[in-house]
Amino acid sequence: MELHQLLQEAKERIALVSTQAELGDVRAFYLGKKSPLQDYMKQMASL
């Protein structure tokens, strides 16, 4: 997954949240240890 796609997906998910707890869940998903962003960063580091 490209960084641009990841950013777009994150923006769409953030736009759909209606509570602070949901926003926290989205944040945890994208910034957690097994997040798509972490996978992308590992791929870039290995280049």
N, C-alpha and C positions, 0 to 999 in steps of 0.2 A: 504494500500500500504506500502510495506517495504521501509526502507531508501535506501537500495541498488538499488531497482527498481527506486525510485525517483531520485537518483543520475544518474543512467544510462539514464533515460529519459531526464534529464536536459542536460547531455553531448551531447546527440543526437540533441536536439533542438539548443544548442549553436553552434554545428558544421554546422548547416544549415543556420545560419544567414549570411546575406551579407552586412548589414549596421549597423551603430552604433545605429540607432533608433530601429531596430529589436532586437538588443542585449539588449537594455533598456527595451523593452517589455517583453523579456524572463526573465530578472532580476526582473521586477515588478511582473510577474506571480509567480515566485518561492519565492520571499521575501515579497510579500504583505500580508495583514492581512488575506485574505481568500485563501492563497496558500496551496497546498498540504503539504508543509513542516510545516506550522503552524498547520495544522490538525494533522500531525504525532507527533509534539511536544506536543500537547494537549493530545493525546492518551497516550504517554509515561509518562506524568506528572500524569495521573490518575491511573497509575499502582501502 
